[in-house]
């Protein structure tokens, strides 16, 4: 895995954990339901992007 892919993977995973954590905190503090769901959904999208980056294999010629 290249250094760029590793960096993207770590950045996307960190961002997803942060967004899901903020969404959970927002739920505990009784923020708007759409705000909580938006943070969690965005975090799940970034986690899925990290999974795609980790699983992607470049074409070998």
Secondary structure, 3 states (H helix, E strand, C coil): CCHHHHHHHHHHHHHHHHHHHHHHHHHHCCCCHHHHHHHHHHHHHHHHHHHHHHHCCCCCC
